[in-house]
């Protein structure tokens, strides 16, 4: 369920602001989204895995808080991130 190094560097490469950027909200939202998608696929086959379900809910909450912060600080980057990641705008 954890992302491999190759997957994480590809995500960082797509969403970074500069070459050394790994912790901007855009990058974190993209990494959380990828992890959420993988856990969702895992839960489709393992419906009774409540530990993974709890981890999924925590990740969704973290991503939601980061998206709220990004929307409040920079709307242009927020709209770019939600369109590229195909996330609904529920905030």
QUIVEN-V460233 format. One record per pair of residues at least 6 apart in sequence whose C-alpha atoms are under 6 Angstrom apart, sorted by the first residue. I is the first residue (numbers start at 1). J is the second residue. D is the distance in Angstrom with one decimal. If there is no record, write none. Layout:
i->I j->J d->D
i->I j->J d->D
This chain:
i->12 j->27 d->5.8
i->15 j->27 d->5.4
i->29 j->63 d->5.7
i->70 j->78 d->5.7
i->71 j->78 d->5.3
